[in-house]
């Protein structure tokens, strides 16, 4: 196997070097008017992102999806996609959304809404770009004939149940208890703890509730897992600018 091949378990037949001519359906793809490229960051198995995101860029055509890893183009027919999984996570007040694709040969790739450091989508443009990609991908997949694709979303059942317990603990310690202390003692100092508790609990609650495990229809996306930038944050950015 070519040592430059991507470490994502991809079938080597999908891989070609830059500058080589593709064959079959891939040849036709280059002529499609509906080809779209998105400068989003990618996560591939066995490729560390400790020092930042290394892989960027995903392209959709009428019949295929492609990306580049270490000077190698990886091209897969859209009909090879077996599962699309949408999920979000949180880093502080920032959300990171991911669209994980699993192919028929069990290789995987995740397309992320994060920035180059792996942090949250700190700009409205990055969040909008991710949303555009997810909607574009689903529109193309929904138009396929004869495809059998699973559309899933959220955490695993075990992680979701753990998340609900975590939310209950955070709310109990940092919201309910300070509220009771204020009502009983009248000490306004507890309001500071209450405020901090709300700030801490709200992002956790949002992420957990949005990631309830479920299936979805490609024509009816779970927007809470796609549009990661809140209206409040957009308004604050507008004020700052």
N, C-alpha and C positions, 0 to 999 in steps of 0.2 A: 504493500500500500504506500502511496506517496506520502512521505513524512510531513508534507505541508498540508495534508488534508485536514479539514476542521475536526476538532475533538468533540463532536456532538453526536457520534454514532450514526452520522449520515451515511447512506449507501454511496459507495465510491462512484457509482455510475451517474450520480447527480453532479459530480464535481468536475469542473473544468478550469484550466488556467486562464488568466486574463490574456486576451489577444487571440485565443483560439476560437474557431468558428463552431457554433452550436449546430445541432442537427434536428430534424423532425419538427415537432411543435415549437421548440425553442427558437428556431429560425423565424417562424411566423410571428412569434411574440414581439420580436424587435420592430416589426412593422405596425404593430397595433397602435391606433391613435389613443387608446384608453390606458396606456402604460403610465403608471404613477410611481414615483419614488418618494420615500419618506426618510428623513434624516433622524431616525429614532435609534436609541441604543438597544443592543441585543444582549441577551444572556444565553450562553451555550454551556451545556454540561462539561465539566472538567476544565473550564477556562476561568481562572481566578479574576475577580474584579476588585481585589483588595486595594490596588493602587489606582482605581478608577475604571471606567468602562472602556474597553478596548475596541469593541466591535460596534459599528454604526452603519445604518443604511439598509433599508428593505424595499424591494421593488415588486409591484403587482402588475401583471399583465392579464389579458383576457383568460389565459389558460394556465399561468404559472406564477410562482412566487420565488424570489431569488434574493440572495444576500452574499456578502463577500467576507471571507475569513483568511487572513494571512496570504493575500494575493490570489486566493482561489475563489471563483464564483461557484456558489452552490445553487442549483436550480431544481425545483420540484414542481410537478404538475399540481394544480389545485385539487385535482381528483385524488391525489395521494394523501391529502389531509384527512385524518381519521377523527380527530377531536380538536375543538377549540375551547379553551378554558379561560374565563375572565375572573380576575381577582384584584383586590386592592390590599395595600398595607399602609402603615403610617410610620413616619420618622418625625417625631415631635409633632408640629402642627401641619406637616406636609404629608400628602398622600402620594403613594406610588402605585400606579395601576400596571397590571401585566396581562398580556394576551399570550397564553402558552399554546403552541401548536404541536400536536403529536401526529406523526406521519404513520403510514401503514407499516413501515419497518420499525416502528417504535422509537425512532429518533425524534428529538424535540428541539424546539427553539422558543424562547420567550422574547416578545417585543415589549419594551418598557416605556413608561412615560417619564422616567427620571432624567436628570441632567448628567453631565459627563463624569461627575464624582459619585454617581449612584444615589444622590439625594433626591428630594422631592421635586416635582415639576415646578420650579421656582418662577417660571415665566408663563404668562397666559398663552404665548405663542406655542410653547412646547406642549402644554396641556391640550390646546386646540389641534395641534398636529397629530397627537396620539388619538384623539377622538375621531379625526378625519380618517386616519388609517383603519381603525376598528370598524367604522361604518362602511368604508370602501370594501374592506375584506369581506364583511358579512354580505354585502350586496352582491358581490361576485360569487360567493359560495351559494347563496340562495338561488342564483340563476343557473347553477349547474344542473344538468339532467342526469339522473341515475346515480348521483353521489349519495353515500351513506356516512354522514358526519354527525358526531355527537357534539352538542353545544351545552357545556356545563359551566357552572359559575360557583364562586364562593370557596369557603374553607372545606376541609374534610369534616365529617360529622364530629369526630373526636375533638378536633381543634375548635370547631364552632361551639361545642358544649363547654369546653374549657374557657373560651372567650366570654361566654355568658356568665360563668362563675366569677371570672375576673372582673367583669363589669359590676356585678352585684357587690363584690368586696370593695371595689373602689368607691362606688356610690355610698355604701354603708359607712365606710370610715371617713370619707372626705366630704360627703354632702349631708347625709342624714345626721350623723353625730354632731357636727358643728351647728346644724340647724336646731337640734334639740338643746344644745348648750346655750345658744342665744336665747331661746324661749324660756329656759329654766333660770339661767343666771343673769340674763340681760347684759352680759359682757360682749361688747361690740368687737373685742379682739377676735372672737371666734368667726366673725364675718370674713376676716382675711383668709382663714383656713377654708371657709366655705367657698370663697371666690376661687382659691387655688384648686379646690376639689372639683369645681365645675369645669375649670380650664383643663384639668387632667382627665376627667371622666368623659367629657363630651367627645373628643376625637376617638377614644377607645370605643365608646358606645356606637358612634357612627360606623366605624370600620367593622365591628362585630355584626351589627344588624344588617349592614349592606352585604356581608359575605355569608349569609345563610346559604347552605348548600342546596343547589337546585339545578334543573335543566331550564333552558330558555329557547325561544324561537328566534332564528336569525333575522326575522322581520320585525321583531319586537325586543330590542336589546335592553338589558338592565342598565339604564343610564347612570345609576349611582356607582357602577363599576367602570364606567367609560369616561364620564366627565368628572375629573378629579379636582378641578379648581372651583371653589365655591364662589357664589356671587359676592359674598362679603369680601373675600380676598381680592377679587377683581376690582371692587370698589376702592379698597384701600390702596391698591397699586395705582389706580387712576388718580387718587388724591395725592400720592407721593410724587407722581410725575407731573 
